[in-house]
Amino acid sequence: TNGFQVFIPLRFHNANNRMSDLPMATPLETARIFAISRLMLDNIPHLKAYWIMLGLDTAQMLLEFGVDDLDGTVVEERIYHMAGAHTPHEMGRNELLRVIRDGGREPVQRDTTYNVMRRFSRDDDPSDDLPTTMTVQAGAVGALR
């Protein structure tokens, strides 16, 4: 398999479990975790921010802390929301492209082994914005290495 392709730090959610007295990580603490992950796990080429757990603002900010993958559009996420999360349930392609661009990165569609399949220009048709199963990477493959 050539080792790991991506590391995904998953956010602890303190609602609806026996650890509800523990605080959730702040955005600054989350940024530290991602930055340290990028530095210490330099043999893993990609770092993913699962926006549906972190929220869009935090996921976008993490593009400045070593993240090069924002997962993708999601038709509907249930597990994290059943635990009490209040982040969006889904996001269309154009919203994801906007988040990546506003974060200062170039959005690209990739396959499961991080080969670039498509680069998105600003001229892409915004009428095709239905949630789809698509992963969009923030920046060219290996650009943040």
Buried (B, 14 or more C-beta within 10 A) or exposed (E): EEEEBBBEBEBEBBEEEEEEEEEEBEEEEBBEBBBEBBEEBEEBBBBBBBBBBBBBEBBBBBBEBBBBBBBBBBEEBEEBBEEEBEBBBEBBBBBBBBBBBEBEBBBBBBEEEBEEEEEBEEEBEEEEBEBEEBBBBBBBBEEBE
